[in-house]
């Protein structure tokens, strides 16, 4: 499993519109092959900007990369960037362990047996 981790700096008064843009993108994300989940995290300590990390989880690196080749990705990115300050930092990361109870689209994935490259 792989994750696209994107760091945004959101102006506090724009947080609601940022979240609304993300919610609008979710149905399109679910249509992408290998898409598993979307997680949005915010730092607790108050700052002039809200540091927000958006993680999308994918079955494989190929699925993650294919999702980046789809127009929906850039359309969603442009829409959420209207609420952010500066350009976001985007990186792909391998998920070493995830446990999502409830089955369905989310399932347990342990890559400890996978080959790990350092």
N, C-alpha and C positions, 0 to 999 in steps of 0.2 A: 504494500500500500504506500502511496506517496501523497504528499501534501504540497499545495501551493500556499505559501505563507506571505501575506502582503501586509506591510506596516503603513498605516495612514496616520496623518496628523489632522484631526478634525477640530474645527472651531466649535466651541461649546454650543453656540446658538444654531449650528448646522447639524448637530448629532441626529435629531429626529429625521431630517431629510436624507441624511446618509443611510440610516437604518431602513427607511422606506425604499430607497433605491436598491439596497441589498435584497429586501423582501421581494421586490419586483423581479429581480434576476433569478430567484430560486427556481421558479417553474422551468425556465430555460435551462438552468444547470441540470435539473433532473432529466432532461431530454438527452443529455450528453452521455455517450457510452462510458461506463466505468465510474461515473460520478457517484460518490457515497454520501457525503455530508458537507455541511457548511457550519463553521463555528466562528463566532465573533467575540473577541475578548477586548476589554478595556482596562487600562491601568487604574488602580484605585485612587492613588494620590491626585489631588486636584492640581491641574496645571493650566496655563493659558490655552493650551490645545489638548484635546483628548487623544491620547495615543491609543489607537485601535489596531488590533491584529485580526485579520480575516484569514481563516484557514479553510481551504476546500480540500476534501479528501477524495482520492482517486484509487481505483484498483491497481493501476500500473503507471509507470512513467510514460508509457506510450499514450495512455488515456489522458493523462494530464497534459501532455504536449499537444495532442489532437484537440483538446478543449481550447488551447491557446490559439489554434488555427481557425477557430470558429468565430464568425462575426459577432455572435452574442457576447463573447468574452470582452471584446473591445468596446462594444456598445455599453455593456454594464460598467466597465472600468471608467469610461468617459462620464457616465451618469453619476457614479459615486464620487469621482474626482471633483465635481462641482461643489461638493461640501468639504473638500479637504484643502489643506495648505501644502503646496508643493507637490512633487511627484512621489508616489509611493515606492517603497522598497519592495521588490517582488523576488522571491526565491523559491526553488523547489527543494523539498527535503524528504528523505525516506522516513516512513513511519516505522519505528522499531517495535512498538507495541500499542495496541488500541483495544479497548473493551467497551463495546456499546451494547448494553443489555436491551432485550426486546426483539432481537432478530430483525426481520424485514430488510430494508435497504442497508442497515448497519449491522455488522456482524463482528465477532471477535477475530482479530488478525494479529498473529504473533510472528514476526519475521526473525525471531532469534535463530531459527534454523536456516534462514537465508544467508547467502554469502554476503559478508559485510566488508566493504572496502574502506580502508583508512588512508 
